[in-house]
Amino acid sequence: MEYKDIKEIVKDMGESKIDELKIEFPDGTKISMKKNESKTNVVIAQNQEPVVSEVNNTTVEPSNKTSDENYKEIKSPMVGTFYSKSSPTAKPFVKVGDKVRKGDVVCIVEAMKLMNEIESEFDGEIVEICKNDEDMCEYGDCLFKVK
């Protein structure tokens, strides 16, 4: 199942009057969602390896889309939840236009309740942030574009 499909199911769930939903696909993927007032809990299990995250009912698309494919990409090394800052009140690690050096922390990916700092693999300038706070990310998803 693709990330965009899961995101669409979560969006539909948030807009519906359904309080709970469980789906099991022939390939073994299982999705279980239960609503409360402010958040929808999503559990996705595939091959007995569950991934749990919380997704807000509102979705904000990234504002800076770049179409040039000549940029280097900082990709997610794992499945998890993207965070641009260390806490809700902290400043983002980086923003568009910031210069980064190899080894600089650019974001956090939460996986299984562990906060994993993601570091830049090269020097450059951030030209696009491809995820919003609390977006789910898959292994290999582009998080940042750097020139």
Helices and strands as residue ranges (DSSP letters): H 3-15, E 20-24, E 30-35, E 39-46, E 49-56, E 72-75, E 80-83, E 99-100, E 105-111, E 114-119, E 124-129, E 136-137, E 142-146
